Amino acid sequence: MTPEPSLRATHSRRPDQTARIMADTGLDEATLHRLVHRFYERVRADARLGPIFAARITNWAPHLDRMVAFWSSVALMTGRYHGAPVPAHAGLPVGRDDFDRWLALFRATADEVCTPAGARHVIERAERIAQSLHQAVQDHQRIPAMPPSLR
């Protein structure tokens, strides 16, 4: 497991904005590290979500590092995450109930790990992310496979 980051200064592409968010929410890299790691412990143990993740992730350390960077970017505006989450999730065999369960686990974890202001901050973003990813999955499921080119 990746060691928990210290409470050292967060590196950010927008240091003033990041510092303001940290002051307003009580969030920092260490808190986000705990949030992500505790959340995915719950996901992996969950009867509904655990098998979905287990079928796709075999090496959890890089995934958790990527998710900490993602939440650092989303919650603290650090710019640490470089990726494309929508294409990575669009083809998953998941539906509304799976996203609802994901959000329930995330909300419970945020309420446990974060300050009240920090929990509100990350939960609001998680709800928007879940809505966006759910829409991408639905769109992907509605688009029929393209026939091969006959050139």
DAKA-V915649 format. One record per residue. N is the residue number from 0. RES is the residue in three letters. SS is DSSP state (A for helix, B for strand, O for the rest). NEAR is the number of other C-alpha atoms within 8 Angstrom. Layout:
n = {N | N}
res = {RES | RES}
ss = {SS | SS}
near = {NEAR | NEAR}
This chain:
n = {0 | 1 | 2 | 3 | 4 | 5 | 6 | 7 | 8 | 9 | 10 | 11 | 12 | 13 | 14 | 15 | 16 | 17 | 18 | 19 | 20 | 21 | 22 | 23 | 24 | 25 | 26 | 27 | 28 | 29 | 30 | 31 | 32 | 33 | 34 | 35 | 36 | 37 | 38 | 39 | 40 | 41 | 42 | 43 | 44 | 45 | 46 | 47 | 48 | 49 | 50 | 51 | 52 | 53 | 54 | 55 | 56 | 57 | 58 | 59 | 60 | 61 | 62 | 63 | 64 | 65 | 66 | 67 | 68 | 69 | 70 | 71 | 72 | 73 | 74 | 75 | 76 | 77 | 78 | 79 | 80 | 81 | 82 | 83 | 84 | 85 | 86 | 87 | 88 | 89 | 90 | 91 | 92 | 93 | 94 | 95 | 96 | 97 | 98 | 99 | 100 | 101 | 102 | 103 | 104 | 105 | 106 | 107 | 108 | 109 | 110 | 111 | 112 | 113 | 114 | 115 | 116 | 117 | 118 | 119 | 120 | 121 | 122 | 123 | 124 | 125 | 126 | 127 | 128 | 129 | 130 | 131 | 132 | 133 | 134 | 135 | 136 | 137 | 138 | 139 | 140 | 141 | 142 | 143 | 144 | 145 | 146 | 147 | 148 | 149 | 150}
res = {MET | THR | PRO | GLU | PRO | SER | LEU | ARG | ALA | THR | HIS | SER | ARG | ARG | PRO | ASP | GLN | THR | ALA | ARG | ILE | MET | ALA | ASP | THR | GLY | LEU | ASP | GLU | ALA | THR | LEU | HIS | ARG | LEU | VAL | HIS | ARG | PHE | TYR | GLU | ARG | VAL | ARG | ALA | ASP | ALA | ARG | LEU | GLY | PRO | ILE | PHE | ALA | ALA | ARG | ILE | THR | ASN | TRP | ALA | PRO | HIS | LEU | ASP | ARG | MET | VAL | ALA | PHE | TRP | SER | SER | VAL | ALA | LEU | MET | THR | GLY | ARG | TYR | HIS | GLY | ALA | PRO | VAL | PRO | ALA | HIS | ALA | GLY | LEU | PRO | VAL | GLY | ARG | ASP | ASP | PHE | ASP | ARG | TRP | LEU | ALA | LEU | PHE | ARG | ALA | THR | ALA | ASP | GLU | VAL | CYS | THR | PRO | ALA | GLY | ALA | ARG | HIS | VAL | ILE | GLU | ARG | ALA | GLU | ARG | ILE | ALA | GLN | SER | LEU | HIS | GLN | ALA | VAL | GLN | ASP | HIS | GLN | ARG | ILE | PRO | ALA | MET | PRO | PRO | SER | LEU | ARG}
ss = {O | O | O | O | O | O | O | O | O | O | O | O | O | O | A | A | A | A | A | A | A | A | A | A | A | O | O | O | A | A | A | A | A | A | A | A | A | A | A | A | A | A | A | A | A | O | O | O | O | A | A | A | A | A | O | O | O | O | O | A | A | A | A | A | A | A | A | A | A | A | A | A | A | A | A | A | O | O | O | O | O | O | O | O | A | A | A | A | A | A | O | O | O | O | O | A | A | A | A | A | A | A | A | A | A | A | A | A | A | A | A | A | A | O | O | A | A | A | A | A | A | A | A | A | A | A | A | A | A | A | A | A | A | A | A | A | A | A | A | A | A | A | O | O | O | O | O | O | O | O | O}
near = {3 | 5 | 4 | 7 | 8 | 6 | 7 | 5 | 4 | 7 | 6 | 10 | 7 | 9 | 9 | 6 | 9 | 12 | 8 | 8 | 11 | 11 | 8 | 7 | 11 | 11 | 13 | 10 | 11 | 10 | 10 | 12 | 11 | 10 | 12 | 12 | 9 | 9 | 11 | 8 | 8 | 9 | 12 | 11 | 7 | 8 | 6 | 8 | 12 | 11 | 9 | 8 | 10 | 9 | 7 | 6 | 8 | 6 | 6 | 7 | 8 | 7 | 9 | 10 | 9 | 9 | 9 | 11 | 10 | 11 | 11 | 15 | 12 | 9 | 9 | 13 | 12 | 14 | 10 | 9 | 9 | 6 | 4 | 6 | 6 | 9 | 7 | 7 | 10 | 12 | 9 | 6 | 4 | 8 | 9 | 7 | 7 | 10 | 11 | 8 | 10 | 10 | 11 | 8 | 11 | 11 | 10 | 8 | 11 | 13 | 10 | 6 | 10 | 13 | 10 | 8 | 10 | 12 | 13 | 8 | 10 | 10 | 11 | 8 | 10 | 10 | 9 | 8 | 8 | 10 | 8 | 9 | 11 | 11 | 8 | 11 | 14 | 10 | 9 | 9 | 8 | 6 | 6 | 5 | 4 | 4 | 4 | 4 | 4 | 3 | 2}
